[in-house]
Amino acid sequence: MDQKTIPPEKARQGRRGWHVLAILVVGLALALVAWYAAEWSAPPVTPPAEGTAN
């Protein structure tokens, strides 16, 4: 069986680049949008009145 020699740069599983950074930035932006939507849609929390039992 004839074996081929592959350079280490081509044998790597994945490469780093702008597309990885873009996916991370878009994911962070979507998380921030979801957090803002949850904060905006939640009812305001009011502290209990003085003298009430817990």
mmCIF file as Biopython writes it, N, C-alpha, C and O atoms, coordinates in Angstrom:
data_model
#
loop_
_atom_site.group_PDB
_atom_site.id
_atom_site.type_symbol
_atom_site.label_atom_id
_atom_site.label_alt_id
_atom_site.label_comp_id
_atom_site.label_asym_id
_atom_site.label_entity_id
_atom_site.label_seq_id
_atom_site.pdbx_PDB_ins_code
_atom_site.Cartn_x
_atom_site.Cartn_y
_atom_site.Cartn_z
_atom_site.occupancy
_atom_site.B_iso_or_equiv
_atom_site.auth_seq_id
_atom_site.auth_asym_id
_atom_site.pdbx_PDB_model_num
ATOM 1   N N  . MET A ? 1  ? 0.843   -1.182 0.000  1.0 0.0 1  A 1 
ATOM 2   C CA . MET A ? 1  ? 0.000   0.000  0.000  1.0 0.0 1  A 1 
ATOM 3   C C  . MET A ? 1  ? 0.885   1.241  0.000  1.0 0.0 1  A 1 
ATOM 4   O O  . MET A ? 1  ? 1.820   1.359  0.792  1.0 0.0 1  A 1 
ATOM 5   N N  . ASP A ? 2  ? 0.573   2.150  -0.892 1.0 0.0 2  A 1 
ATOM 6   C CA . ASP A ? 2  ? 1.356   3.370  -1.032 1.0 0.0 2  A 1 
ATOM 7   C C  . ASP A ? 2  ? 0.837   4.419  -0.055 1.0 0.0 2  A 1 
ATOM 8   O O  . ASP A ? 2  ? -0.329  4.808  -0.116 1.0 0.0 2  A 1 
ATOM 9   N N  . GLN A ? 3  ? 1.707   4.875  0.847  1.0 0.0 3  A 1 
ATOM 10  C CA . GLN A ? 3  ? 1.295   5.877  1.829  1.0 0.0 3  A 1 
ATOM 11  C C  . GLN A ? 3  ? 1.705   7.262  1.348  1.0 0.0 3  A 1 
ATOM 12  O O  . GLN A ? 3  ? 2.801   7.455  0.821  1.0 0.0 3  A 1 
ATOM 13  N N  . LYS A ? 4  ? 0.807   8.220  1.538  1.0 0.0 4  A 1 
ATOM 14  C CA . LYS A ? 4  ? 1.099   9.595  1.169  1.0 0.0 4  A 1 
ATOM 15  C C  . LYS A ? 4  ? 1.569   10.358 2.400  1.0 0.0 4  A 1 
ATOM 16  O O  . LYS A ? 4  ? 1.109   10.111 3.514  1.0 0.0 4  A 1 
ATOM 17  N N  . THR A ? 5  ? 2.473   11.267 2.185  1.0 0.0 5  A 1 
ATOM 18  C CA . THR A ? 5  ? 2.921   12.151 3.258  1.0 0.0 5  A 1 
ATOM 19  C C  . THR A ? 5  ? 2.151   13.460 3.132  1.0 0.0 5  A 1 
ATOM 20  O O  . THR A ? 5  ? 2.200   14.132 2.101  1.0 0.0 5  A 1 
ATOM 21  N N  . ILE A ? 6  ? 1.437   13.808 4.203  1.0 0.0 6  A 1 
ATOM 22  C CA . ILE A ? 6  ? 0.626   15.027 4.212  1.0 0.0 6  A 1 
ATOM 23  C C  . ILE A ? 6  ? 1.317   16.050 5.099  1.0 0.0 6  A 1 
ATOM 24  O O  . ILE A ? 6  ? 1.697   15.733 6.226  1.0 0.0 6  A 1 
ATOM 25  N N  . PRO A ? 7  ? 1.487   17.280 4.606  1.0 0.0 7  A 1 
ATOM 26  C CA . PRO A ? 7  ? 2.104   18.315 5.447  1.0 0.0 7  A 1 
ATOM 27  C C  . PRO A ? 7  ? 1.245   18.587 6.687  1.0 0.0 7  A 1 
ATOM 28  O O  . PRO A ? 7  ? 0.020   18.487 6.620  1.0 0.0 7  A 1 
ATOM 29  N N  . PRO A ? 8  ? 1.869   18.928 7.810  1.0 0.0 8  A 1 
ATOM 30  C CA . PRO A ? 8  ? 1.113   19.175 9.054  1.0 0.0 8  A 1 
ATOM 31  C C  . PRO A ? 8  ? 0.058   20.270 8.922  1.0 0.0 8  A 1 
ATOM 32  O O  . PRO A ? 8  ? -0.972  20.209 9.594  1.0 0.0 8  A 1 
ATOM 33  N N  . GLU A ? 9  ? 0.291   21.273 8.068  1.0 0.0 9  A 1 
ATOM 34  C CA . GLU A ? 9  ? -0.684  22.358 7.915  1.0 0.0 9  A 1 
ATOM 35  C C  . GLU A ? 9  ? -1.988  21.859 7.308  1.0 0.0 9  A 1 
ATOM 36  O O  . GLU A ? 9  ? -3.061  22.359 7.646  1.0 0.0 9  A 1 
ATOM 37  N N  . LYS A ? 10 ? -1.904  20.880 6.415  1.0 0.0 10 A 1 
ATOM 38  C CA . LYS A ? 10 ? -3.112  20.347 5.784  1.0 0.0 10 A 1 
ATOM 39  C C  . LYS A ? 10 ? -3.741  19.231 6.611  1.0 0.0 10 A 1 
ATOM 40  O O  . LYS A ? 10 ? -4.918  18.925 6.421  1.0 0.0 10 A 1 
ATOM 41  N N  . ALA A ? 11 ? -3.002  18.625 7.509  1.0 0.0 11 A 1 
ATOM 42  C CA . ALA A ? 11 ? -3.514  17.506 8.291  1.0 0.0 11 A 1 
ATOM 43  C C  . ALA A ? 11 ? -4.292  17.956 9.520  1.0 0.0 11 A 1 
ATOM 44  O O  . ALA A ? 11 ? -4.905  17.133 10.200 1.0 0.0 11 A 1 
ATOM 45  N N  . ARG A ? 12 ? -4.272  19.244 9.809  1.0 0.0 12 A 1 
ATOM 46  C CA . ARG A ? 12 ? -4.978  19.748 10.984 1.0 0.0 12 A 1 
ATOM 47  C C  . ARG A ? 12 ? -6.478  19.587 10.810 1.0 0.0 12 A 1 
ATOM 48  O O  . ARG A ? 12 ? -6.988  19.643 9.691  1.0 0.0 12 A 1 
ATOM 49  N N  . GLN A ? 13 ? -7.184  19.388 11.917 1.0 0.0 13 A 1 
ATOM 50  C CA . GLN A ? 13 ? -8.635  19.210 11.876 1.0 0.0 13 A 1 
ATOM 51  C C  . GLN A ? 13 ? -9.369  20.498 11.533 1.0 0.0 13 A 1 
ATOM 52  O O  . GLN A ? 13 ? -10.352 20.480 10.793 1.0 0.0 13 A 1 
ATOM 53  N N  . GLY A ? 14 ? -8.909  21.575 12.052 1.0 0.0 14 A 1 
ATOM 54  C CA . GLY A ? 14 ? -9.586  22.850 11.808 1.0 0.0 14 A 1 
ATOM 55  C C  . GLY A ? 14 ? -8.588  23.977 11.775 1.0 0.0 14 A 1 
ATOM 56  O O  . GLY A ? 14 ? -7.489  23.867 12.319 1.0 0.0 14 A 1 
ATOM 57  N N  . ARG A ? 15 ? -8.967  25.045 11.142 1.0 0.0 15 A 1 
ATOM 58  C CA . ARG A ? 15 ? -8.094  26.199 11.058 1.0 0.0 15 A 1 
ATOM 59  C C  . ARG A ? 15 ? -8.778  27.387 11.713 1.0 0.0 15 A 1 
ATOM 60  O O  . ARG A ? 15 ? -10.000 27.527 11.665 1.0 0.0 15 A 1 
ATOM 61  N N  . ARG A ? 16 ? -7.991  28.213 12.306 1.0 0.0 16 A 1 
ATOM 62  C CA . ARG A ? 16 ? -8.532  29.437 12.883 1.0 0.0 16 A 1 
ATOM 63  C C  . ARG A ? 16 ? -8.601  30.484 11.782 1.0 0.0 16 A 1 
ATOM 64  O O  . ARG A ? 16 ? -7.799  30.496 10.848 1.0 0.0 16 A 1 
ATOM 65  N N  . GLY A ? 17 ? -9.567  31.346 11.923 1.0 0.0 17 A 1 
ATOM 66  C CA . GLY A ? 17 ? -9.696  32.381 10.908 1.0 0.0 17 A 1 
ATOM 67  C C  . GLY A ? 17 ? -10.828 33.322 11.242 1.0 0.0 17 A 1 
ATOM 68  O O  . GLY A ? 17 ? -11.386 33.285 12.339 1.0 0.0 17 A 1 
ATOM 69  N N  . TRP A ? 18 ? -11.158 34.165 10.286 1.0 0.0 18 A 1 
ATOM 70  C CA . TRP A ? 18 ? -12.183 35.182 10.526 1.0 0.0 18 A 1 
ATOM 71  C C  . TRP A ? 18 ? -13.554 34.556 10.697 1.0 0.0 18 A 1 
ATOM 72  O O  . TRP A ? 18 ? -14.397 35.118 11.396 1.0 0.0 18 A 1 
ATOM 73  N N  . HIS A ? 19 ? -13.805 33.400 10.073 1.0 0.0 19 A 1 
ATOM 74  C CA . HIS A ? 19 ? -15.135 32.790 10.184 1.0 0.0 19 A 1 
ATOM 75  C C  . HIS A ? 19 ? -15.421 32.307 11.600 1.0 0.0 19 A 1 
ATOM 76  O O  . HIS A ? 19 ? -16.564 32.356 12.053 1.0 0.0 19 A 1 
ATOM 77  N N  . VAL A ? 20 ? -14.397 31.843 12.297 1.0 0.0 20 A 1 
ATOM 78  C CA . VAL A ? 20 ? -14.591 31.420 13.691 1.0 0.0 20 A 1 
ATOM 79  C C  . VAL A ? 20 ? -14.899 32.637 14.557 1.0 0.0 20 A 1 
ATOM 80  O O  . VAL A ? 20 ? -15.788 32.595 15.406 1.0 0.0 20 A 1 
ATOM 81  N N  . LEU A ? 21 ? -14.164 33.709 14.337 1.0 0.0 21 A 1 
ATOM 82  C CA . LEU A ? 21 ? -14.416 34.945 15.087 1.0 0.0 21 A 1 
ATOM 83  C C  . LEU A ? 21 ? -15.811 35.481 14.789 1.0 0.0 21 A 1 
ATOM 84  O O  . LEU A ? 21 ? -16.500 35.950 15.695 1.0 0.0 21 A 1 
ATOM 85  N N  . ALA A ? 22 ? -16.231 35.415 13.534 1.0 0.0 22 A 1 
ATOM 86  C CA . ALA A ? 22 ? -17.559 35.898 13.160 1.0 0.0 22 A 1 
ATOM 87  C C  . ALA A ? 22 ? -18.654 35.088 13.851 1.0 0.0 22 A 1 
ATOM 88  O O  . ALA A ? 22 ? -19.642 35.656 14.315 1.0 0.0 22 A 1 
ATOM 89  N N  . ILE A ? 23 ? -18.491 33.786 13.925 1.0 0.0 23 A 1 
ATOM 90  C CA . ILE A ? 23 ? -19.484 32.940 14.596 1.0 0.0 23 A 1 
ATOM 91  C C  . ILE A ? 23 ? -19.550 33.271 16.083 1.0 0.0 23 A 1 
ATOM 92  O O  . ILE A ? 23 ? -20.638 33.332 16.656 1.0 0.0 23 A 1 
ATOM 93  N N  . LEU A ? 24 ? -18.402 33.484 16.709 1.0 0.0 24 A 1 
ATOM 94  C CA . LEU A ? 24 ? -18.395 33.839 18.134 1.0 0.0 24 A 1 
ATOM 95  C C  . LEU A ? 24 ? -19.036 35.200 18.379 1.0 0.0 24 A 1 
ATOM 96  O O  . LEU A ? 24 ? -19.788 35.361 19.341 1.0 0.0 24 A 1 
ATOM 97  N N  . VAL A ? 25 ? -18.754 36.169 17.534 1.0 0.0 25 A 1 
ATOM 98  C CA . VAL A ? 25 ? -19.323 37.514 17.708 1.0 0.0 25 A 1 
ATOM 99  C C  . VAL A ? 25 ? -20.833 37.490 17.476 1.0 0.0 25 A 1 
ATOM 100 O O  . VAL A ? 25 ? -21.582 38.117 18.225 1.0 0.0 25 A 1 
ATOM 101 N N  . VAL A ? 26 ? -21.284 36.779 16.456 1.0 0.0 26 A 1 
ATOM 102 C CA . VAL A ? 26 ? -22.725 36.691 16.184 1.0 0.0 26 A 1 
ATOM 103 C C  . VAL A ? 26 ? -23.431 35.966 17.326 1.0 0.0 26 A 1 
ATOM 104 O O  . VAL A ? 26 ? -24.525 36.365 17.724 1.0 0.0 26 A 1 
ATOM 105 N N  . GLY A ? 27 ? -22.827 34.918 17.852 1.0 0.0 27 A 1 
ATOM 106 C CA . GLY A ? 27 ? -23.422 34.214 18.985 1.0 0.0 27 A 1 
ATOM 107 C C  . GLY A ? 27 ? -23.531 35.098 20.214 1.0 0.0 27 A 1 
ATOM 108 O O  . GLY A ? 27 ? -24.537 35.060 20.921 1.0 0.0 27 A 1 
ATOM 109 N N  . LEU A ? 28 ? -22.504 35.891 20.473 1.0 0.0 28 A 1 
ATOM 110 C CA . LEU A ? 28 ? -22.541 36.822 21.602 1.0 0.0 28 A 1 
ATOM 111 C C  . LEU A ? 28 ? -23.612 37.888 21.392 1.0 0.0 28 A 1 
ATOM 112 O O  . LEU A ? 28 ? -24.324 38.251 22.329 1.0 0.0 28 A 1 
ATOM 113 N N  . ALA A ? 29 ? -23.723 38.386 20.171 1.0 0.0 29 A 1 
ATOM 114 C CA . ALA A ? 29 ? -24.746 39.394 19.880 1.0 0.0 29 A 1 
ATOM 115 C C  . ALA A ? 29 ? -26.152 38.825 20.058 1.0 0.0 29 A 1 
ATOM 116 O O  . ALA A ? 29 ? -27.028 39.500 20.599 1.0 0.0 29 A 1 
ATOM 117 N N  . LEU A ? 30 ? -26.374 37.599 19.609 1.0 0.0 30 A 1 
ATOM 118 C CA . LEU A ? 30 ? -27.687 36.972 19.793 1.0 0.0 30 A 1 
ATOM 119 C C  . LEU A ? 30 ? -27.998 36.747 21.270 1.0 0.0 30 A 1 
ATOM 120 O O  . LEU A ? 30 ? -29.141 36.909 21.698 1.0 0.0 30 A 1 
ATOM 121 N N  . ALA A ? 31 ? -26.990 36.376 22.041 1.0 0.0 31 A 1 
ATOM 122 C CA . ALA A ? 31 ? -27.194 36.197 23.479 1.0 0.0 31 A 1 
ATOM 123 C C  . ALA A ? 31 ? -27.566 37.523 24.140 1.0 0.0 31 A 1 
ATOM 124 O O  . ALA A ? 31 ? -28.435 37.559 25.011 1.0 0.0 31 A 1 
ATOM 125 N N  . LEU A ? 32 ? -26.914 38.609 23.731 1.0 0.0 32 A 1 
ATOM 126 C CA . LEU A ? 32 ? -27.241 39.925 24.291 1.0 0.0 32 A 1 
ATOM 127 C C  . LEU A ? 32 ? -28.642 40.371 23.903 1.0 0.0 32 A 1 
ATOM 128 O O  . LEU A ? 32 ? -29.352 40.962 24.717 1.0 0.0 32 A 1 
ATOM 129 N N  . VAL A ? 33 ? -29.046 40.095 22.673 1.0 0.0 33 A 1 
ATOM 130 C CA . VAL A ? 33 ? -30.406 40.442 22.236 1.0 0.0 33 A 1 
ATOM 131 C C  . VAL A ? 33 ? -31.432 39.654 23.039 1.0 0.0 33 A 1 
ATOM 132 O O  . VAL A ? 33 ? -32.448 40.210 23.458 1.0 0.0 33 A 1 
ATOM 133 N N  . ALA A ? 34 ? -31.183 38.379 23.255 1.0 0.0 34 A 1 
ATOM 134 C CA . ALA A ? 34 ? -32.113 37.558 24.043 1.0 0.0 34 A 1 
ATOM 135 C C  . ALA A ? 34 ? -32.180 38.049 25.487 1.0 0.0 34 A 1 
ATOM 136 O O  . ALA A ? 34 ? -33.259 38.084 26.078 1.0 0.0 34 A 1 
ATOM 137 N N  . TRP A ? 35 ? -31.039 38.428 26.058 1.0 0.0 35 A 1 
ATOM 138 C CA . TRP A ? 35 ? -31.009 38.928 27.431 1.0 0.0 35 A 1 
ATOM 139 C C  . TRP A ? 35 ? -31.802 40.236 27.522 1.0 0.0 35 A 1 
ATOM 140 O O  . TRP A ? 35 ? -32.586 40.426 28.452 1.0 0.0 35 A 1 
ATOM 141 N N  . TYR A ? 36 ? -31.598 41.131 26.562 1.0 0.0 36 A 1 
ATOM 142 C CA . TYR A ? 36 ? -32.330 42.396 26.564 1.0 0.0 36 A 1 
ATOM 143 C C  . TYR A ? 36 ? -33.836 42.150 26.435 1.0 0.0 36 A 1 
ATOM 144 O O  . TYR A ? 36 ? -34.630 42.799 27.117 1.0 0.0 36 A 1 
ATOM 145 N N  . ALA A ? 37 ? -34.223 41.232 25.578 1.0 0.0 37 A 1 
ATOM 146 C CA . ALA A ? 37 ? -35.649 40.926 25.399 1.0 0.0 37 A 1 
ATOM 147 C C  . ALA A ? 37 ? -36.245 40.359 26.685 1.0 0.0 37 A 1 
ATOM 148 O O  . ALA A ? 37 ? -37.377 40.686 27.041 1.0 0.0 37 A 1 
ATOM 149 N N  . ALA A ? 38 ? -35.496 39.517 27.377 1.0 0.0 38 A 1 
ATOM 150 C CA . ALA A ? 38 ? -35.992 38.944 28.630 1.0 0.0 38 A 1 
ATOM 151 C C  . ALA A ? 38 ? -36.116 40.016 29.711 1.0 0.0 38 A 1 
ATOM 152 O O  . ALA A ? 38 ? -37.082 40.019 30.473 1.0 0.0 38 A 1 
ATOM 153 N N  . GLU A ? 39 ? -35.148 40.919 29.779 1.0 0.0 39 A 1 
ATOM 154 C CA . GLU A ? 39 ? -35.207 41.994 30.769 1.0 0.0 39 A 1 
ATOM 155 C C  . GLU A ? 39 ? -36.348 42.954 30.463 1.0 0.0 39 A 1 
ATOM 156 O O  . GLU A ? 39 ? -37.020 43.419 31.384 1.0 0.0 39 A 1 
ATOM 157 N N  . TRP A ? 40 ? -36.577 43.256 29.206 1.0 0.0 40 A 1 
ATOM 158 C CA . TRP A ? 40 ? -37.607 44.208 28.813 1.0 0.0 40 A 1 
ATOM 159 C C  . TRP A ? 40 ? -39.011 43.645 29.017 1.0 0.0 40 A 1 
ATOM 160 O O  . TRP A ? 40 ? -39.931 44.381 29.373 1.0 0.0 40 A 1 
ATOM 161 N N  . SER A ? 41 ? -39.177 42.339 28.794 1.0 0.0 41 A 1 
ATOM 162 C CA . SER A ? 41 ? -40.513 41.755 28.868 1.0 0.0 41 A 1 
ATOM 163 C C  . SER A ? 41 ? -40.897 41.310 30.281 1.0 0.0 41 A 1 
ATOM 164 O O  . SER A ? 41 ? -42.071 41.042 30.538 1.0 0.0 41 A 1 
ATOM 165 N N  . ALA A ? 42 ? -39.941 41.226 31.190 1.0 0.0 42 A 1 
ATOM 166 C CA . ALA A ? 42 ? -40.239 40.783 32.558 1.0 0.0 42 A 1 
ATOM 167 C C  . ALA A ? 42 ? -40.922 41.906 33.334 1.0 0.0 42 A 1 
ATOM 168 O O  . ALA A ? 42 ? -40.590 43.077 33.151 1.0 0.0 42 A 1 
ATOM 169 N N  . PRO A ? 43 ? -41.876 41.554 34.200 1.0 0.0 43 A 1 
ATOM 170 C CA . PRO A ? 43 ? -42.514 42.595 35.012 1.0 0.0 43 A 1 
ATOM 171 C C  . PRO A ? 43 ? -41.520 43.150 36.032 1.0 0.0 43 A 1 
ATOM 172 O O  . PRO A ? 43 ? -40.614 42.437 36.464 1.0 0.0 43 A 1 
ATOM 173 N N  . PRO A ? 44 ? -41.681 44.409 36.415 1.0 0.0 44 A 1 
ATOM 174 C CA . PRO A ? 44 ? -40.762 44.990 37.401 1.0 0.0 44 A 1 
ATOM 175 C C  . PRO A ? 44 ? -40.942 44.331 38.771 1.0 0.0 44 A 1 
ATOM 176 O O  . PRO A ? 44 ? -42.045 43.949 39.160 1.0 0.0 44 A 1 
ATOM 177 N N  . VAL A ? 45 ? -39.852 44.216 39.468 1.0 0.0 45 A 1 
ATOM 178 C CA . VAL A ? 45 ? -39.878 43.612 40.803 1.0 0.0 45 A 1 
ATOM 179 C C  . VAL A ? 45 ? -39.920 44.741 41.820 1.0 0.0 45 A 1 
ATOM 180 O O  . VAL A ? 45 ? -39.070 45.632 41.814 1.0 0.0 45 A 1 
ATOM 181 N N  . THR A ? 46 ? -40.931 44.693 42.703 1.0 0.0 46 A 1 
ATOM 182 C CA . THR A ? 46 ? -41.052 45.707 43.743 1.0 0.0 46 A 1 
ATOM 183 C C  . THR A ? 46 ? -40.717 45.082 45.080 1.0 0.0 46 A 1 
ATOM 184 O O  . THR A ? 46 ? -41.090 43.937 45.332 1.0 0.0 46 A 1 
ATOM 185 N N  . PRO A ? 47 ? -40.028 45.801 45.937 1.0 0.0 47 A 1 
ATOM 186 C CA . PRO A ? 47 ? -39.710 45.246 47.251 1.0 0.0 47 A 1 
ATOM 187 C C  . PRO A ? 47 ? -40.974 45.119 48.108 1.0 0.0 47 A 1 
ATOM 188 O O  . PRO A ? 47 ? -41.930 45.869 47.911 1.0 0.0 47 A 1 
ATOM 189 N N  . PRO A ? 48 ? -40.985 44.185 49.044 1.0 0.0 48 A 1 
ATOM 190 C CA . PRO A ? 48 ? -42.160 44.045 49.903 1.0 0.0 48 A 1 
ATOM 191 C C  . PRO A ? 48 ? -42.374 45.294 50.768 1.0 0.0 48 A 1 
ATOM 192 O O  . PRO A ? 48 ? -41.427 46.003 51.109 1.0 0.0 48 A 1 
ATOM 193 N N  . ALA A ? 49 ? -43.606 45.535 51.101 1.0 0.0 49 A 1 
ATOM 194 C CA . ALA A ? 49 ? -43.923 46.701 51.932 1.0 0.0 49 A 1 
ATOM 195 C C  . ALA A ? 49 ? -43.397 46.470 53.347 1.0 0.0 49 A 1 
ATOM 196 O O  . ALA A ? 49 ? -43.237 45.333 53.790 1.0 0.0 49 A 1 
ATOM 197 N N  . GLU A ? 50 ? -43.132 47.568 54.040 1.0 0.0 50 A 1 
ATOM 198 C CA . GLU A ? 50 ? -42.622 47.482 55.403 1.0 0.0 50 A 1 
ATOM 199 C C  . GLU A ? 50 ? -43.679 46.879 56.333 1.0 0.0 50 A 1 
ATOM 200 O O  . GLU A ? 50 ? -44.862 47.206 56.238 1.0 0.0 50 A 1 
ATOM 201 N N  . GLY A ? 51 ? -43.249 46.019 57.210 1.0 0.0 51 A 1 
ATOM 202 C CA . GLY A ? 51 ? -44.150 45.440 58.212 1.0 0.0 51 A 1 
ATOM 203 C C  . GLY A ? 51 ? -44.921 44.228 57.730 1.0 0.0 51 A 1 
ATOM 204 O O  . GLY A ? 51 ? -45.800 43.751 58.448 1.0 0.0 51 A 1 
ATOM 205 N N  . THR A ? 52 ? -44.637 43.718 56.569 1.0 0.0 52 A 1 
ATOM 206 C CA . THR A ? 52 ? -45.340 42.509 56.118 1.0 0.0 52 A 1 
ATOM 207 C C  . THR A ? 52 ? -44.536 41.278 56.479 1.0 0.0 52 A 1 
ATOM 208 O O  . THR A ? 52 ? -43.306 41.303 56.493 1.0 0.0 52 A 1 
ATOM 209 N N  . ALA A ? 53 ? -45.239 40.211 56.769 1.0 0.0 53 A 1 
ATOM 210 C CA . ALA A ? 53 ? -44.565 38.955 57.125 1.0 0.0 53 A 1 
ATOM 211 C C  . ALA A ? 53 ? -44.106 38.239 55.865 1.0 0.0 53 A 1 
ATOM 212 O O  . ALA A ? 53 ? -44.768 38.287 54.828 1.0 0.0 53 A 1 
ATOM 213 N N  . ASN A ? 54 ? -42.970 37.579 55.974 1.0 0.0 54 A 1 
ATOM 214 C CA . ASN A ? 54 ? -42.465 36.825 54.804 1.0 0.0 54 A 1 
ATOM 215 C C  . ASN A ? 54 ? -42.963 35.428 54.841 1.0 0.0 54 A 1 
ATOM 216 O O  . ASN A ? 54 ? -42.652 34.638 53.949 1.0 0.0 54 A 1 
#
